[in-house]
Amino acid sequence: MSSDPLLQLLRRKARFTNQELADLLSLEPAMVAGLIAGWEADGTILGHHAVINPEAIGDTTVSAFIEVKVTPERGGGFDRLAMRIARFNQVVSCYLASGGYDLMVVVEGGDLREVARFVSEKLSSLDGVISTATHFRLKTYKENGFLFEREISSERLAVTP
């Protein structure tokens, strides 16, 4: 995480007002506004978003984590193909990863078939893609630092012989 305290606060809660941020960091609100505007202009801050519990709003969107093995391009490595994959509308996130695969791609679709069609018709058919392994999200417990279940019962069942 960034060592800048203002960026750390914004990463945890983007809805702080400039006054609240200024008070927390002993800065002037105008200075906070200027820093944020500068970071938005130079691409340090790419956007602001809310973390929404899909179950609370009846969202039935299907999410999948796709491991992708690719052939690196001479002179370009993984970047060109990764950016091509990242531009698909179904792709929510795309990461270069270590381990048994090269890219971790997060996609969303209306149902399982839509995600499967994306993988088979678009992703797997790209030149340079060697293989894919798709893992569907079944339940979210924590996302971007936010727990989805407020209370988890720690009550244990009695064991009887």
Secondary structure as UniProt FT lines:
FT   HELIX           5..12
FT   TURN            14..15
FT   HELIX           18..25
FT   HELIX           29..42
FT   HELIX           54..57
FT   STRAND          62..70
FT   TURN            74..76
FT   HELIX           79..86
FT   TURN            89..90
FT   STRAND          91..96
FT   STRAND          103..109
FT   HELIX           112..117
FT   HELIX           118..123
FT   TURN            124..125
FT   TURN            127..128
FT   STRAND          129..136
FT   STRAND          142..143
FT   TURN            144..145
FT   STRAND          146..147
//
